[in-house]
């Protein structure tokens, strides 16, 4: 069953990676794509270095301006 709820994050949102996985923990990036696969929403994040990675919503936190 596909996820029909509103996405946690939207395109161009700034987020910080809170997942304790890989090299991205604590990294700040921008949401560049949101899609659903196998009923789970995924977020493509682009980092300042130009690299991208895919995360679930629970692996991200909104990056609030100071």
PDB file of N, CA, C and O in Angstrom:
ATOM      1  N   UNK A   1       0.844  -1.193   0.000  1.00  0.00           N
ATOM      2  CA  UNK A   1       0.000   0.000   0.000  1.00  0.00           C
ATOM      3  C   UNK A   1       0.882   1.248   0.000  1.00  0.00           C
ATOM      4  O   UNK A   1       1.756   1.395   0.855  1.00  0.00           O
ATOM      5  N   UNK A   2       0.660   2.119  -0.933  1.00  0.00           N
ATOM      6  CA  UNK A   2       1.487   3.319  -1.069  1.00  0.00           C
ATOM      7  C   UNK A   2       1.178   4.324   0.025  1.00  0.00           C
ATOM      8  O   UNK A   2       0.049   4.408   0.508  1.00  0.00           O
ATOM      9  N   UNK A   3       2.180   5.075   0.405  1.00  0.00           N
ATOM     10  CA  UNK A   3       2.050   6.117   1.422  1.00  0.00           C
ATOM     11  C   UNK A   3       1.358   7.327   0.797  1.00  0.00           C
ATOM     12  O   UNK A   3       1.909   7.962  -0.103  1.00  0.00           O
ATOM     13  N   UNK A   4       0.157   7.647   1.270  1.00  0.00           N
ATOM     14  CA  UNK A   4      -0.615   8.755   0.721  1.00  0.00           C
ATOM     15  C   UNK A   4      -0.560   9.998   1.607  1.00  0.00           C
ATOM     16  O   UNK A   4      -1.149  11.022   1.259  1.00  0.00           O
ATOM     17  N   UNK A   5       0.131   9.931   2.740  1.00  0.00           N
ATOM     18  CA  UNK A   5       0.218  11.070   3.648  1.00  0.00           C
ATOM     19  C   UNK A   5       1.151  12.139   3.072  1.00  0.00           C
ATOM     20  O   UNK A   5       1.892  11.901   2.119  1.00  0.00           O
ATOM     21  N   UNK A   6       1.088  13.311   3.680  1.00  0.00           N
ATOM     22  CA  UNK A   6       1.980  14.399   3.270  1.00  0.00           C
ATOM     23  C   UNK A   6       3.426  14.010   3.587  1.00  0.00           C
ATOM     24  O   UNK A   6       3.687  13.409   4.629  1.00  0.00           O
ATOM     25  N   UNK A   7       4.358  14.344   2.709  1.00  0.00           N
ATOM     26  CA  UNK A   7       5.761  14.047   3.006  1.00  0.00           C
ATOM     27  C   UNK A   7       6.255  14.881   4.190  1.00  0.00           C
ATOM     28  O   UNK A   7       5.827  16.019   4.384  1.00  0.00           O
ATOM     29  N   UNK A   8       7.149  14.305   4.965  1.00  0.00           N
ATOM     30  CA  UNK A   8       7.739  15.011   6.103  1.00  0.00           C
ATOM     31  C   UNK A   8       8.549  16.207   5.632  1.00  0.00           C
ATOM     32  O   UNK A   8       8.536  17.267   6.257  1.00  0.00           O
ATOM     33  N   UNK A   9       9.251  16.024   4.524  1.00  0.00           N
ATOM     34  CA  UNK A   9      10.085  17.086   3.959  1.00  0.00           C
ATOM     35  C   UNK A   9       9.668  17.336   2.519  1.00  0.00           C
ATOM     36  O   UNK A   9       9.115  16.456   1.860  1.00  0.00           O
ATOM     37  N   UNK A  10       9.936  18.533   2.041  1.00  0.00           N
ATOM     38  CA  UNK A  10       9.579  18.921   0.677  1.00  0.00           C
ATOM     39  C   UNK A  10      10.838  19.310  -0.102  1.00  0.00           C
ATOM     40  O   UNK A  10      11.906  19.505   0.477  1.00  0.00           O
ATOM     41  N   UNK A  11      10.693  19.418  -1.407  1.00  0.00           N
ATOM     42  CA  UNK A  11      11.817  19.830  -2.245  1.00  0.00           C
ATOM     43  C   UNK A  11      12.410  21.131  -1.725  1.00  0.00           C
ATOM     44  O   UNK A  11      11.689  22.046  -1.326  1.00  0.00           O
ATOM     45  N   UNK A  12      13.718  21.196  -1.737  1.00  0.00           N
ATOM     46  CA  UNK A  12      14.518  22.358  -1.326  1.00  0.00           C
ATOM     47  C   UNK A  12      14.588  22.569   0.178  1.00  0.00           C
ATOM     48  O   UNK A  12      15.212  23.532   0.623  1.00  0.00           O
ATOM     49  N   UNK A  13      13.965  21.694   0.988  1.00  0.00           N
ATOM     50  CA  UNK A  13      14.122  21.785   2.441  1.00  0.00           C
ATOM     51  C   UNK A  13      15.563  21.472   2.816  1.00  0.00           C
ATOM     52  O   UNK A  13      16.175  20.569   2.244  1.00  0.00           O
ATOM     53  N   UNK A  14      16.105  22.212   3.771  1.00  0.00           N
ATOM     54  CA  UNK A  14      17.420  21.909   4.332  1.00  0.00           C
ATOM     55  C   UNK A  14      17.213  20.912   5.468  1.00  0.00           C
ATOM     56  O   UNK A  14      16.349  21.105   6.323  1.00  0.00           O
ATOM     57  N   UNK A  15      18.010  19.850   5.470  1.00  0.00           N
ATOM     58  CA  UNK A  15      17.896  18.810   6.485  1.00  0.00           C
ATOM     59  C   UNK A  15      19.280  18.426   7.004  1.00  0.00           C
ATOM     60  O   UNK A  15      20.297  18.672   6.356  1.00  0.00           O
ATOM     61  N   UNK A  16      19.290  17.822   8.180  1.00  0.00           N
ATOM     62  CA  UNK A  16      20.520  17.269   8.744  1.00  0.00           C
ATOM     63  C   UNK A  16      20.301  15.776   8.910  1.00  0.00           C
ATOM     64  O   UNK A  16      19.229  15.341   9.330  1.00  0.00           O
ATOM     65  N   UNK A  17      21.318  14.994   8.578  1.00  0.00           N
ATOM     66  CA  UNK A  17      21.233  13.543   8.687  1.00  0.00           C
ATOM     67  C   UNK A  17      21.458  13.143  10.144  1.00  0.00           C
ATOM     68  O   UNK A  17      22.502  13.448  10.721  1.00  0.00           O
ATOM     69  N   UNK A  18      20.476  12.458  10.738  1.00  0.00           N
ATOM     70  CA  UNK A  18      20.583  12.011  12.124  1.00  0.00           C
ATOM     71  C   UNK A  18      20.813  10.502  12.214  1.00  0.00           C
ATOM     72  O   UNK A  18      21.049   9.981  13.304  1.00  0.00           O
ATOM     73  N   UNK A  19      20.747   9.801  11.096  1.00  0.00           N
ATOM     74  CA  UNK A  19      20.978   8.355  11.071  1.00  0.00           C
ATOM     75  C   UNK A  19      22.436   8.057  11.385  1.00  0.00           C
ATOM     76  O   UNK A  19      23.326   8.699  10.828  1.00  0.00           O
ATOM     77  N   UNK A  20      22.697   7.098  12.265  1.00  0.00           N
ATOM     78  CA  UNK A  20      24.080   6.748  12.596  1.00  0.00           C
ATOM     79  C   UNK A  20      24.690   5.790  11.576  1.00  0.00           C
ATOM     80  O   UNK A  20      25.236   4.747  11.936  1.00  0.00           O
ATOM     81  N   UNK A  21      24.590   6.157  10.305  1.00  0.00           N
ATOM     82  CA  UNK A  21      25.097   5.255   9.269  1.00  0.00           C
ATOM     83  C   UNK A  21      25.980   6.001   8.282  1.00  0.00           C
ATOM     84  O   UNK A  21      25.726   7.160   7.956  1.00  0.00           O
ATOM     85  N   UNK A  22      26.992   5.340   7.823  1.00  0.00           N
ATOM     86  CA  UNK A  22      27.831   5.899   6.774  1.00  0.00           C
ATOM     87  C   UNK A  22      28.552   7.168   7.164  1.00  0.00           C
ATOM     88  O   UNK A  22      28.716   7.479   8.344  1.00  0.00           O
ATOM     89  N   UNK A  23      28.981   7.899   6.139  1.00  0.00           N
ATOM     90  CA  UNK A  23      29.765   9.119   6.337  1.00  0.00           C
ATOM     91  C   UNK A  23      28.904  10.360   6.484  1.00  0.00           C
ATOM     92  O   UNK A  23      29.441  11.458   6.632  1.00  0.00           O
ATOM     93  N   UNK A  24      27.591  10.223   6.447  1.00  0.00           N
ATOM     94  CA  UNK A  24      26.723  11.395   6.367  1.00  0.00           C
ATOM     95  C   UNK A  24      26.150  11.853   7.702  1.00  0.00           C
ATOM     96  O   UNK A  24      25.492  12.893   7.745  1.00  0.00           O
ATOM     97  N   UNK A  25      26.369  11.132   8.783  1.00  0.00           N
ATOM     98  CA  UNK A  25      25.782  11.533  10.061  1.00  0.00           C
ATOM     99  C   UNK A  25      26.217  12.957  10.407  1.00  0.00           C
ATOM    100  O   UNK A  25      27.407  13.270  10.422  1.00  0.00           O
ATOM    101  N   UNK A  26      25.221  13.822  10.687  1.00  0.00           N
ATOM    102  CA  UNK A  26      25.498  15.208  11.029  1.00  0.00           C
ATOM    103  C   UNK A  26      25.643  16.132   9.834  1.00  0.00           C
ATOM    104  O   UNK A  26      25.747  17.346  10.004  1.00  0.00           O
ATOM    105  N   UNK A  27      25.653  15.576   8.621  1.00  0.00           N
ATOM    106  CA  UNK A  27      25.811  16.394   7.415  1.00  0.00           C
ATOM    107  C   UNK A  27      24.513  17.123   7.083  1.00  0.00           C
ATOM    108  O   UNK A  27      23.420  16.600   7.300  1.00  0.00           O
ATOM    109  N   UNK A  28      24.648  18.323   6.558  1.00  0.00           N
ATOM    110  CA  UNK A  28      23.500  19.124   6.141  1.00  0.00           C
ATOM    111  C   UNK A  28      23.395  19.058   4.625  1.00  0.00           C
ATOM    112  O   UNK A  28      24.393  19.157   3.912  1.00  0.00           O
ATOM    113  N   UNK A  29      22.169  18.888   4.148  1.00  0.00           N
ATOM    114  CA  UNK A  29      21.939  18.823   2.713  1.00  0.00           C
ATOM    115  C   UNK A  29      20.572  19.369   2.354  1.00  0.00           C
ATOM    116  O   UNK A  29      19.835  19.857   3.210  1.00  0.00           O
ATOM    117  N   UNK A  30      20.246  19.278   1.067  1.00  0.00           N
ATOM    118  CA  UNK A  30      18.995  19.793   0.531  1.00  0.00           C
ATOM    119  C   UNK A  30      18.213  18.659  -0.110  1.00  0.00           C
ATOM    120  O   UNK A  30      18.780  17.829  -0.820  1.00  0.00           O
ATOM    121  N   UNK A  31      16.904  18.624   0.142  1.00  0.00           N
ATOM    122  CA  UNK A  31      16.038  17.616  -0.473  1.00  0.00           C
ATOM    123  C   UNK A  31      15.888  17.966  -1.953  1.00  0.00           C
ATOM    124  O   UNK A  31      15.421  19.052  -2.294  1.00  0.00           O
ATOM    125  N   UNK A  32      16.288  17.038  -2.834  1.00  0.00           N
ATOM    126  CA  UNK A  32      16.191  17.284  -4.272  1.00  0.00           C
ATOM    127  C   UNK A  32      15.154  16.405  -4.949  1.00  0.00           C
ATOM    128  O   UNK A  32      14.769  16.663  -6.089  1.00  0.00           O
ATOM    129  N   UNK A  33      14.693  15.356  -4.248  1.00  0.00           N
ATOM    130  CA  UNK A  33      13.673  14.464  -4.810  1.00  0.00           C
ATOM    131  C   UNK A  33      12.985  13.732  -3.673  1.00  0.00           C
ATOM    132  O   UNK A  33      13.614  13.374  -2.677  1.00  0.00           O
ATOM    133  N   UNK A  34      11.677  13.512  -3.833  1.00  0.00           N
ATOM    134  CA  UNK A  34      10.892  12.738  -2.875  1.00  0.00           C
ATOM    135  C   UNK A  34      10.138  11.689  -3.679  1.00  0.00           C
ATOM    136  O   UNK A  34       9.459  12.024  -4.650  1.00  0.00           O
ATOM    137  N   UNK A  35      10.250  10.415  -3.284  1.00  0.00           N
ATOM    138  CA  UNK A  35       9.512   9.368  -3.990  1.00  0.00           C
ATOM    139  C   UNK A  35       9.114   8.271  -3.015  1.00  0.00           C
ATOM    140  O   UNK A  35       9.643   8.184  -1.907  1.00  0.00           O
ATOM    141  N   UNK A  36       8.175   7.437  -3.443  1.00  0.00           N
ATOM    142  CA  UNK A  36       7.721   6.309  -2.633  1.00  0.00           C
ATOM    143  C   UNK A  36       8.069   5.028  -3.358  1.00  0.00           C
ATOM    144  O   UNK A  36       7.803   4.887  -4.552  1.00  0.00           O
ATOM    145  N   UNK A  37       8.663   4.093  -2.636  1.00  0.00           N
ATOM    146  CA  UNK A  37       9.041   2.797  -3.177  1.00  0.00           C
ATOM    147  C   UNK A  37       8.651   1.739  -2.169  1.00  0.00           C
ATOM    148  O   UNK A  37       9.024   1.831  -1.000  1.00  0.00           O
ATOM    149  N   UNK A  38       7.918   0.749  -2.595  1.00  0.00           N
ATOM    150  CA  UNK A  38       7.445  -0.329  -1.716  1.00  0.00           C
ATOM    151  C   UNK A  38       6.700   0.227  -0.506  1.00  0.00           C
ATOM    152  O   UNK A  38       6.827  -0.292   0.604  1.00  0.00           O
ATOM    153  N   UNK A  39       5.924   1.284  -0.728  1.00  0.00           N
ATOM    154  CA  UNK A  39       5.108   1.861   0.328  1.00  0.00           C
ATOM    155  C   UNK A  39       5.843   2.731   1.323  1.00  0.00           C
ATOM    156  O   UNK A  39       5.247   3.189   2.298  1.00  0.00           O
ATOM    157  N   UNK A  40       7.131   2.970   1.099  1.00  0.00           N
ATOM    158  CA  UNK A  40       7.931   3.785   2.022  1.00  0.00           C
ATOM    159  C   UNK A  40       8.470   5.004   1.281  1.00  0.00           C
ATOM    160  O   UNK A  40       9.022   4.889   0.187  1.00  0.00           O
ATOM    161  N   UNK A  41       8.302   6.167   1.893  1.00  0.00           N
ATOM    162  CA  UNK A  41       8.788   7.402   1.274  1.00  0.00           C
ATOM    163  C   UNK A  41      10.299   7.507   1.454  1.00  0.00           C
ATOM    164  O   UNK A  41      10.834   7.218   2.525  1.00  0.00           O
ATOM    165  N   UNK A  42      10.982   7.930   0.376  1.00  0.00           N
ATOM    166  CA  UNK A  42      12.430   8.125   0.390  1.00  0.00           C
ATOM    167  C   UNK A  42      12.730   9.571  -0.005  1.00  0.00           C
ATOM    168  O   UNK A  42      11.974  10.201  -0.745  1.00  0.00           O
ATOM    169  N   UNK A  43      13.846  10.077   0.504  1.00  0.00           N
ATOM    170  CA  UNK A  43      14.271  11.448   0.225  1.00  0.00           C
ATOM    171  C   UNK A  43      15.685  11.428  -0.338  1.00  0.00           C
ATOM    172  O   UNK A  43      16.594  10.868   0.274  1.00  0.00           O
ATOM    173  N   UNK A  44      15.869  12.039  -1.506  1.00  0.00           N
ATOM    174  CA  UNK A  44      17.202  12.174  -2.091  1.00  0.00           C
ATOM    175  C   UNK A  44      17.764  13.502  -1.580  1.00  0.00           C
ATOM    176  O   UNK A  44      17.164  14.563  -1.756  1.00  0.00           O
ATOM    177  N   UNK A  45      18.938  13.409  -0.941  1.00  0.00           N
ATOM    178  CA  UNK A  45      19.574  14.574  -0.342  1.00  0.00           C
ATOM    179  C   UNK A  45      20.863  14.878  -1.093  1.00  0.00           C
ATOM    180  O   UNK A  45      21.682  13.990  -1.329  1.00  0.00           O
ATOM    181  N   UNK A  46      21.033  16.150  -1.465  1.00  0.00           N
ATOM    182  CA  UNK A  46      22.281  16.592  -2.095  1.00  0.00           C
ATOM    183  C   UNK A  46      23.072  17.388  -1.063  1.00  0.00           C
ATOM    184  O   UNK A  46      22.549  18.302  -0.425  1.00  0.00           O
ATOM    185  N   UNK A  47      24.337  17.023  -0.914  1.00  0.00           N
ATOM    186  CA  UNK A  47      25.225  17.689   0.038  1.00  0.00           C
ATOM    187  C   UNK A  47      26.054  18.744  -0.667  1.00  0.00           C
ATOM    188  O   UNK A  47      26.120  18.770  -1.896  1.00  0.00           O
ATOM    189  N   UNK A  48      26.689  19.618   0.109  1.00  0.00           N
ATOM    190  CA  UNK A  48      27.462  20.731  -0.448  1.00  0.00           C
ATOM    191  C   UNK A  48      28.543  20.275  -1.424  1.00  0.00           C
ATOM    192  O   UNK A  48      28.857  20.984  -2.380  1.00  0.00           O
ATOM    193  N   UNK A  49      29.105  19.113  -1.190  1.00  0.00           N
ATOM    194  CA  UNK A  49      30.166  18.599  -2.056  1.00  0.00           C
ATOM    195  C   UNK A  49      29.632  18.115  -3.405  1.00  0.00           C
ATOM    196  O   UNK A  49      30.403  17.727  -4.283  1.00  0.00           O
ATOM    197  N   UNK A  50      28.276  18.140  -3.566  1.00  0.00           N
ATOM    198  CA  UNK A  50      27.679  17.694  -4.817  1.00  0.00           C
ATOM    199  C   UNK A  50      27.296  16.233  -4.826  1.00  0.00           C
ATOM    200  O   UNK A  50      26.729  15.750  -5.805  1.00  0.00           O
ATOM    201  N   UNK A  51      27.598  15.512  -3.743  1.00  0.00           N
ATOM    202  CA  UNK A  51      27.219  14.104  -3.651  1.00  0.00           C
ATOM    203  C   UNK A  51      25.761  13.997  -3.217  1.00  0.00           C
ATOM    204  O   UNK A  51      25.206  14.928  -2.633  1.00  0.00           O
ATOM    205  N   UNK A  52      25.149  12.854  -3.508  1.00  0.00           N
ATOM    206  CA  UNK A  52      23.771  12.615  -3.096  1.00  0.00           C
ATOM    207  C   UNK A  52      23.672  11.278  -2.373  1.00  0.00           C
ATOM    208  O   UNK A  52      24.506  10.389  -2.547  1.00  0.00           O
ATOM    209  N   UNK A  53      22.626  11.162  -1.554  1.00  0.00           N
ATOM    210  CA  UNK A  53      22.323   9.907  -0.869  1.00  0.00           C
ATOM    211  C   UNK A  53      20.817   9.872  -0.623  1.00  0.00           C
ATOM    212  O   UNK A  53      20.157  10.911  -0.626  1.00  0.00           O
ATOM    213  N   UNK A  54      20.280   8.669  -0.410  1.00  0.00           N
ATOM    214  CA  UNK A  54      18.847   8.483  -0.206  1.00  0.00           C
ATOM    215  C   UNK A  54      18.595   8.069   1.239  1.00  0.00           C
ATOM    216  O   UNK A  54      19.297   7.213   1.778  1.00  0.00           O
ATOM    217  N   UNK A  55      17.582   8.684   1.867  1.00  0.00           N
ATOM    218  CA  UNK A  55      17.261   8.419   3.267  1.00  0.00           C
ATOM    219  C   UNK A  55      15.759   8.278   3.460  1.00  0.00           C
ATOM    220  O   UNK A  55      14.965   8.786   2.669  1.00  0.00           O
ATOM    221  N   UNK A  56      15.383   7.579   4.526  1.00  0.00           N
ATOM    222  CA  UNK A  56      14.007   7.565   5.000  1.00  0.00           C
ATOM    223  C   UNK A  56      13.813   8.827   5.841  1.00  0.00           C
ATOM    224  O   UNK A  56      14.786   9.416   6.311  1.00  0.00           O
ATOM    225  N   UNK A  57      12.564   9.242   6.032  1.00  0.00           N
ATOM    226  CA  UNK A  57      12.270  10.437   6.810  1.00  0.00           C
ATOM    227  C   UNK A  57      12.787  10.387   8.234  1.00  0.00           C
ATOM    228  O   UNK A  57      13.225  11.408   8.763  1.00  0.00           O
ATOM    229  N   UNK A  58      12.746   9.208   8.875  1.00  0.00           N
ATOM    230  CA  UNK A  58      13.212   9.100  10.266  1.00  0.00           C
ATOM    231  C   UNK A  58      14.725   9.237  10.398  1.00  0.00           C
ATOM    232  O   UNK A  58      15.243   9.349  11.509  1.00  0.00           O
ATOM    233  N   UNK A  59      15.432   9.228   9.277  1.00  0.00           N
ATOM    234  CA  UNK A  59      16.883   9.392   9.294  1.00  0.00           C
ATOM    235  C   UNK A  59      17.298  10.855   9.132  1.00  0.00           C
ATOM    236  O   UNK A  59      18.487  11.175   9.123  1.00  0.00           O
ATOM    237  N   UNK A  60      16.302  11.738   9.003  1.00  0.00           N
ATOM    238  CA  UNK A  60      16.554  13.154   8.754  1.00  0.00           C
ATOM    239  C   UNK A  60      15.849  14.023   9.786  1.00  0.00           C
ATOM    240  O   UNK A  60      14.869  13.613  10.408  1.00  0.00           O
ATOM    241  N   UNK A  61      16.370  15.226   9.950  1.00  0.00           N
ATOM    242  CA  UNK A  61      15.764  16.214  10.843  1.00  0.00           C
ATOM    243  C   UNK A  61      15.801  17.554  10.128  1.00  0.00           C
ATOM    244  O   UNK A  61      16.777  17.866   9.446  1.00  0.00           O
ATOM    245  N   UNK A  62      14.755  18.345  10.277  1.00  0.00           N
ATOM    246  CA  UNK A  62      14.718  19.666   9.638  1.00  0.00           C
ATOM    247  C   UNK A  62      15.864  20.513  10.175  1.00  0.00           C
ATOM    248  O   UNK A  62      16.141  20.515  11.374  1.00  0.00           O
ATOM    249  N   UNK A  63      16.514  21.219   9.291  1.00  0.00           N
ATOM    250  CA  UNK A  63      17.608  22.111   9.658  1.00  0.00           C
ATOM    251  C   UNK A  63      17.025  23.493   9.790  1.00  0.00           C
ATOM    252  O   UNK A  63      16.695  24.129   8.789  1.00  0.00           O
ATOM    253  N   UNK A  64      16.897  23.961  10.999  1.00  0.00           N
ATOM    254  CA  UNK A  64      16.268  25.260  11.264  1.00  0.00           C
ATOM    255  C   UNK A  64      17.316  26.364  11.191  1.00  0.00           C
ATOM    256  O   UNK A  64      18.425  26.204  11.700  1.00  0.00           O
ATOM    257  N   UNK A  65      16.968  27.481  10.562  1.00  0.00           N
ATOM    258  CA  UNK A  65      17.907  28.608  10.517  1.00  0.00           C
ATOM    259  C   UNK A  65      18.144  29.178  11.913  1.00  0.00           C
ATOM    260  O   UNK A  65      17.252  29.147  12.761  1.00  0.00           O
ATOM    261  N   UNK A  66      19.343  29.695  12.147  1.00  0.00           N
ATOM    262  CA  UNK A  66      19.682  30.272  13.460  1.00  0.00           C
ATOM    263  C   UNK A  66      19.051  31.625  13.642  1.00  0.00           C
ATOM    264  O   UNK A  66      19.228  32.254  14.685  1.00  0.00           O
TER     265      UNK A  66
END
